Amino acid sequence: MAALCRQCGTAHADPAPARCTECGSPRMLSHTELNDLAIAHIDCDAFYASVEKRDRPELANVPVIVGGGRRGVVSACCYIARLKGVRSAMPMYQALKACPDAVVIRPEIEKYARVGGQIRDLMRSVTPLVEPLSIDEAFLDLSGTERLHHGSPAQTLAKLVRRIESEVGVTASIGLSHNKFLAKLASELDKPRGFAIIGRAETIEFLGSRPVGTIWGVGASLRGRLERDGITTVGQIRSLDEATLTARYGSIGTRLFHLARGEDNRAVNPRGEAKTISAETTFEHDMSDATELARRMWPLCEKVSRRLREKGLAAGTITLKLKTKSFRSFTRARKLATPTQLAEVLYQSALPLLQAETNGQSFRLIGIGSSTFANPADADVPDLLNDKVENYAKVEEAMEAVRKKFGRPAIMKGRSFS
């Protein structure tokens, strides 16, 4: 059995010492397949809250919640707050009831994106095969990197998270396995600052007693169907053949069949593209007025437009998201005639969707999403029958020039004001 110091990445022969002979740390890890696995999932620990604590050291031992005001929801929270019952996506009033002494900080997405970019660069310094899942997590394939880094993938990963901690100032957890599905499961087993392994030999036993929701893609609806059919564990799924699963649950039945056996042949894809780019806001008070809702929607369109340009994408579909005062969420989507990067096109396309829903009902949240991405070269093509798109582009180009020179608040459209 191979052993590794999680603190410094030093390899040790079997049996592993109680403390690392190199750095003295007791954070030792042993596993029979330690040196044979190369697919990893790295996930930062309570990322938004960790960044805020890094920037405000006086909050180190204080419960921190990152999110909107009392009417908003929790975007993230530190582990101290979690111990008191706070969870991501929890309504803020519930979070503050559970943890009244928490320090609440408004999220700064652009700051978190910059920090996430630093972490992504460190990941890419050890392998080009990095597939981001979100701002603070990614899959890595370190196959064939042993000679380059003079050590096993496990050693390289331990040294990588130590660099993330020392150079960026946040901690991360590692999941190591033989495929992406199991690597992601492993990264959730030992947080924070964790390093967990699921080897080939233990895969079937590990999955057997896990709840069906463990399987990637099994959400609340499918989990309910499986449970109504008497299937509550992954082991029970494994007792059914592929044909039966497909007949009962459709195309996802094939996924259930393979993942229940720990089989996942998806490669780590460094060119994986974002499926959606979106922005949303939660109101301090429920809102039903159509004009005011449209006013609140406009800056979201600007934000999505900016992110599309930053990522070199154009949107082919616009989606409006609304959440009622009773927390019921729904979306309305519209396919665009031509792809766009323009905030005004996003706004004008979403406006009819919004107007169709503003019938006196009150809402607590509004969001704008974009998807079905295309090459920006094909976006916002001038139309002889409609010259507005060309005018929109000129206006937004001029506004962006002013903002680059004087800051974003320097110029705004009239609809931004009450």
QUIDARA-V146887 format. One record per pair of residues at least 12 apart in sequence whose ideal C-beta (glycine too) atoms are under 7 Angstrom apart, sorted by the first residue. I is the first residue (numbers start at 1). J is the second residue. D is the distance in Angstrom with one decimal. If there is no record, write none. Layout:
# QUIDARA-V146887
i = <I:I>
j = <J:J>
d = <D:D>
This chain:
# QUIDARA-V146887
i = <1:1:1:1:2:2:2:2:2:3:3:3:3:4:4:4:4:4:5:5:5:5:5:5:6:6:6:6:7:7:7:7:7:8:8:8:8:8:9:9:9:9:9:10:11:11:16:16:29:31:31:32:33:33:33:33:34:34:34:35:35:37:37:37:37:37:37:38:38:38:38:39:39:39:39:39:39:39:40:40:40:40:40:40:40:40:41:41:41:41:41:41:41:42:42:42:42:42:42:42:42:43:43:43:43:43:44:44:44:44:44:45:45:45:45:45:45:46:46:46:46:47:47:47:47:48:48:48:48:48:49:49:49:49:49:50:50:51:51:51:51:52:52:52:53:54:54:59:62:63:63:63:63:63:63:63:64:64:64:64:64:64:65:65:65:65:65:65:66:66:67:67:67:68:68:69:69:70:70:71:71:71:71:71:71:72:72:73:73:73:73:73:74:74:74:74:74:74:74:75:75:76:79:81:81:84:84:85:86:86:112:113:115:116:116:118:119:119:119:120:120:122:122:122:123:123:123:126:126:126:126:126:127:127:127:127:128:129:129:129:130:131:131:131:131:139:139:139:140:141:142:154:157:157:158:161:171:171:173:173:173:173:173:173:174:174:174:175:175:176:177:177:178:179:180:180:180:181:181:181:182:182:182:185:185:186:203:204:207:207:207:208:208:208:209:209:210:210:211:211:212:212:212:212:212:212:214:215:215:215:215:216:217:217:222:222:225:234:237:237:238:238:242:242:245:273:274:275:276:276:276:277:277:277:277:277:278:278:278:278:278:279:279:279:279:279:280:280:280:280:280:281:281:281:281:282:282:283:283:286:286:286:286:287:287:288:288:288:288:290:290:293:293:293:293:294:294:295:295:296:297:297:297:297:297:298:298:298:299:300:300:301:301:301:301:301:302:304:304:304:305:305:305:305:308:308:309:312:313:313:314:314:314:314:314:314:314:314:314:315:315:315:315:315:315:315:315:316:316:316:316:316:316:317:317:317:317:317:317:317:318:318:318:318:318:318:318:319:319:319:319:320:320:320:320:320:321:321:321:322:322:322:322:323:323:323:324:324:324:324:325:325:325:332:332:334:334:336:338:338:338:339:339:339:340:340:341:341:341:342:342:342:342:343:344:344:345:345:345:346:346:350:380:399>
j = <14:30:31:32:14:30:31:34:35:16:28:29:30:29:34:154:155:158:20:22:23:25:27:28:27:29:158:195:20:23:25:27:162:20:22:23:25:162:151:155:158:159:162:22:151:155:28:30:195:197:199:199:197:199:200:201:152:154:197:152:154:153:176:177:178:197:199:141:142:143:153:141:177:178:179:180:183:268:140:142:153:157:174:175:176:183:137:139:175:183:184:186:187:123:137:138:140:161:172:174:187:136:137:172:173:187:119:136:137:170:172:171:172:173:191:192:193:76:77:78:79:76:112:136:170:66:75:76:107:112:64:66:76:77:78:170:171:111:112:115:170:64:66:105:78:169:170:103:103:78:80:81:84:99:101:102:77:78:81:102:103:105:77:81:86:95:102:104:105:107:92:104:107:92:282:92:284:92:93:92:282:283:284:285:364:92:282:89:90:91:92:282:86:87:88:89:90:92:95:88:107:88:192:99:102:98:99:98:98:99:135:135:168:135:136:168:136:164:168:132:138:160:163:164:138:140:160:142:145:149:156:160:140:141:142:145:270:141:268:270:270:268:269:270:272:180:183:268:268:268:156:176:174:176:195:174:192:193:187:190:191:192:193:194:187:194:195:187:196:197:197:198:200:264:264:266:268:216:259:264:198:203:262:198:214:198:262:262:234:260:262:233:234:235:233:235:233:234:232:233:226:231:232:233:234:237:234:234:256:259:260:259:252:255:249:252:249:260:256:260:260:261:254:257:257:373:311:371:369:370:371:304:307:308:311:370:304:367:368:369:370:300:303:304:367:368:300:321:365:366:367:296:300:365:366:364:365:364:365:325:362:363:364:362:363:360:361:362:363:355:358:354:358:363:366:351:354:415:418:366:347:350:354:366:368:347:415:416:416:367:368:343:346:347:350:368:343:346:368:370:341:342:343:346:341:370:341:376:373:376:339:340:341:373:374:375:376:378:379:336:339:340:346:370:371:372:373:335:336:339:372:373:374:333:334:335:336:370:371:372:333:334:336:346:349:350:370:331:333:369:371:332:350:353:354:368:366:367:369:357:363:365:366:363:364:365:361:362:363:364:362:363:364:353:357:349:353:349:379:380:381:374:378:379:379:380:376:379:380:380:392:393:396:396:392:396:380:389:392:368:370:368:393:411>
d = <4.7:5.2:6.8:5.1:6.8:7.0:6.8:4.0:5.0:3.3:5.9:6.7:4.4:4.9:6.1:5.5:6.3:6.2:3.7:6.6:6.4:5.7:6.5:6.0:4.2:5.3:5.4:4.8:6.4:5.6:3.6:4.7:7.0:6.3:5.6:4.3:6.7:6.8:7.0:4.6:3.8:4.0:6.9:4.2:6.6:5.9:5.0:5.0:5.6:4.7:6.4:6.5:6.9:3.6:6.5:6.9:7.0:5.3:6.7:4.4:6.7:6.8:5.1:5.9:5.7:6.7:6.7:6.2:4.7:4.3:4.5:5.7:5.9:6.2:5.7:6.1:5.0:6.7:4.7:6.6:6.9:5.5:5.9:6.5:5.1:5.5:6.9:5.5:4.3:4.1:4.4:7.0:4.4:6.8:6.5:6.0:6.5:6.9:5.3:5.7:6.9:6.9:4.2:6.5:5.5:4.8:6.8:3.9:6.7:5.5:4.7:4.7:6.3:6.0:5.7:3.7:6.7:5.9:6.6:5.1:6.0:6.4:6.8:3.9:6.6:4.2:5.8:3.7:6.1:5.8:4.7:5.4:5.0:5.7:4.0:4.2:6.6:6.8:5.9:5.4:6.1:5.9:6.2:5.1:6.6:4.0:6.1:6.0:5.6:6.3:4.4:3.9:6.4:5.1:6.3:4.2:6.7:4.5:6.4:6.6:5.2:6.5:4.7:5.6:6.2:5.7:4.7:5.0:5.2:5.2:5.7:6.7:6.7:6.1:4.8:6.7:5.7:5.3:5.7:6.7:5.9:6.2:4.8:6.8:6.6:4.9:4.2:5.6:6.5:5.6:6.1:6.3:6.2:6.7:5.5:6.4:4.7:6.4:5.0:6.8:4.9:5.9:6.1:5.2:5.5:5.4:4.2:4.0:5.6:5.2:5.9:6.0:6.3:4.0:5.5:5.2:6.9:5.7:5.8:6.4:6.9:6.4:5.6:5.8:5.9:6.0:6.9:6.8:6.8:6.5:5.4:5.5:5.5:6.3:5.1:5.8:6.2:3.8:4.7:5.6:5.5:4.8:5.1:5.8:5.0:5.3:6.7:4.8:6.6:3.8:5.9:6.0:5.1:6.6:6.7:6.1:5.5:4.9:5.2:6.4:4.8:6.3:6.5:3.9:6.2:6.8:4.6:3.0:5.7:4.9:6.8:4.4:5.3:4.0:5.6:5.3:6.8:5.6:5.7:3.9:4.5:6.5:6.0:6.6:6.7:4.8:3.7:6.5:4.5:6.7:5.8:6.9:6.3:3.8:5.7:6.3:6.5:4.7:6.4:6.3:4.9:6.1:6.2:6.6:6.3:6.5:6.0:6.4:6.4:4.9:6.7:6.3:6.3:5.9:7.0:6.8:7.0:5.0:5.4:4.1:4.6:6.2:6.2:4.2:5.1:6.6:6.6:6.3:5.2:6.7:4.8:5.7:4.9:6.0:6.9:5.0:6.5:5.9:6.4:3.6:6.9:4.4:4.2:5.3:6.6:5.9:6.6:6.2:6.0:6.6:3.0:6.3:6.5:6.9:6.4:6.1:4.7:5.8:6.9:4.6:4.0:6.6:5.5:6.5:5.7:5.9:6.2:4.5:7.0:6.1:3.9:6.1:6.1:6.8:6.1:6.2:6.1:5.8:6.9:5.7:6.8:6.4:6.3:5.7:6.3:5.7:5.2:6.1:6.6:6.6:4.3:4.5:4.2:4.3:6.9:5.5:4.4:6.1:5.4:5.4:6.0:6.1:3.8:6.1:4.8:6.4:5.5:6.0:4.4:6.6:3.7:6.0:5.1:6.5:4.8:6.7:4.6:6.7:3.5:6.8:6.1:5.7:7.0:3.4:6.8:7.0:6.5:6.6:5.8:4.8:3.4:6.6:5.3:5.8:6.9:5.2:6.6:6.8:4.8:4.1:6.9:5.3:6.3:5.6:4.7:5.3:6.1:5.3:4.4:3.9:6.6:4.8:5.0:4.3:5.8:6.5:6.9:3.5:6.3:6.1:5.2:6.9:5.9:6.4:5.4:3.8:6.4:6.9:5.9:7.0:4.7:7.0:5.3:4.4:6.9:5.7:6.0:6.0:6.9:6.9:5.7:3.9:5.7:4.3:5.4:5.3:5.8:5.2:6.4:5.6:5.1:6.1:5.9:6.2:4.1:6.7:6.9:6.6:6.3:6.5:6.9:5.9:5.8:5.3>
